Amino acid sequence: MLQTAFQRYINNFRGFTREIWILTLITFINRAGTMVLPFLSKYLKEDLQFTYAQVGWIMVAFGFGSMLGSWLGGKLSDKIGFYKIMIFSLFTSGLLLFMVQYIRTFWGLCAGMFVIMTVADMFRPAMYVSLATYAKPENRTRALTLVRLAVNLGFTAGPALGGLIIMNMGYSGLFWVDGSSCIISILIFTLLVKERKKPSDLNSSTSETEIPASVFKDKIFWIFLFVCFITAVLFFQLFTTLPLYHNEKFGLTEFQSGLLLSLNGLLIFFLEMPIVSFSQRKNIKKLKIILWGSLLMALSFYVLLLNIWAGILVVSIIFITFGEMFIFPFSNSFALSRAPKGHEGRYMALFTMSFSLAHIASSKTGLEIIDSWGYQANWFIMGTLGIFAVAGCIWLQKLVQQEKRSK
């Protein structure tokens, strides 16, 4: 019985091309090396003695750099190809990380973080287009899921390694290791993966006449981005307001909060790929799965209103994790399938920009609500935002059906 279950789990990882496995490996190396991010606010506050307001503005510069990088990466991927953008982005951001540790002024760090994130986040839309290119057509959603697993494992390993590096080498060690991981991962990529043009079958189900040639005229895609933005705002609460709540309301230690986040990572590692494989075998529509994920995200915050029992934190994490597994792999795939030929980079740029904007909005909004009205108000508002995302999904389903009927 156990052997059969294990075999079934392993079967979910079969059928990928060599290039997809290499992309997964470099994503893991790069994300495991992303140690500066979890400790950035701590470094700015404790090491450089900036005020909370100054730290906030540096993080805003960080977020806007991420948005600009996402847009440039998508646009340039369509113009000159994803391969060149991926190499430029990781190699240059590695060199910039070596240099930024020597900047100690407020305005210098605002500019430095903006430039680094502009260059670094050019990688993301280019990487999405590369997955669509190197994966077999029937495996594209699963390939996106595989890379998401690498990202999750990398983020799980990164903070622990980062803590050890700070203890032994200080904060400067983080910048050296993070920069080196960018350069090493892209060197592995260039040595083992050769540039390939986008296959002719990519988005064969769509044509320039079926979907608006300009992404700005694609109403369905913009409603979809609205849903992505809301669900990402909810998801990022996991790293901003929720850890504070664990401690302030229930007295959880950092280690106990870490265990709750590890539960999120473990569930994703063991269940996300089987869920994606099952939905593909049963041919369940992507928007239907995203709708259920949005509902689970909303519920994950509504259950926190029952704040008389610490176990509710576990229930909330389980709901938010299943919501994440239902939303993110299928939203990646929907965004890519929506793009007309030659516009994949632009579509994926706007898709990744919605997450960058959500990152800025999530922490700022959540903390302001808590400061003014308390945690319970924040959970209620976040849950209600999730219901708006559910309504957006229902609207999207109707619009997509109308579009199909009009063809």
C-alpha angles and dihedrals in degrees: 000000000000091000091052092050091049091048090051090051092050091049089063088067097052127103100041121135121244090251092057091054090050091049088051091050095050090045089054093048091047095047094043086053092051092100099134094071100062090047099036098099090043091050092048093047103039105026101034096029096228120163121250089254092053092047088051092053093048088052089050089053087049090053096047090048088054091052094049091046092051092052095045092046092054095044094047092045088062092045105042105007136269095259096065092044093052092051094045093046100051097037095047095043088052090056092044091053089056089054102041093067088071093057110095105165126094097236091040091055092045088055093039095052091045092053094043093051092044089057097037097049093051081080098066103065089039090053092051090053090047090054090053089050101047098036123082110253093249092050101050098104091045091048090054088049092050091054090047088056089053090050091050094047090047092051089048093052097037102069093046091051090043091055091052092048092051090051093051106028106016126235093307088066089063092059092048094049094042093049091046092051090055092051096042093049094050092046088055088050095050092046096048105029125058123207114266132185120241109274119252091237092062106122091351087157090065134054137187091263096049097055125034110271090225117063088216090065095050102104094181092054093051092052087048090052089052089055091047091049094051095046090048091051088054093045095051089058083076089072101034120032101014098063089050090050092050089060102035098045104029103019095238116171122233088256092054091047087050090054090055090052089047088056087058091052094045094050090050092048095052103033112028098075094046090049092051092046092048093050091050093049090050091042093231112178115254095229091053091055091046089052092055090046091053090051091051090049090053092048091050089066098037091056089057088068085075090074099161095094129051090213088072086076089065091048089050093050091050091051094047091047094052088045089053092048092050095045113036106050092043095044089053089051095044092051091051094045090049094059118097117230112288093018099077094107094052093049093048090046092058090043093055091041089060088060093047090051090047089053090056094043098043101062095035094048096041095049093045091052091048091048092051105034109006137248097298091059090050093052091049093048093046092048090050090050086055089056088054088055090051090051089049090054092051090050091048092053091054093047093049090050091049090049091052092048092050093056 
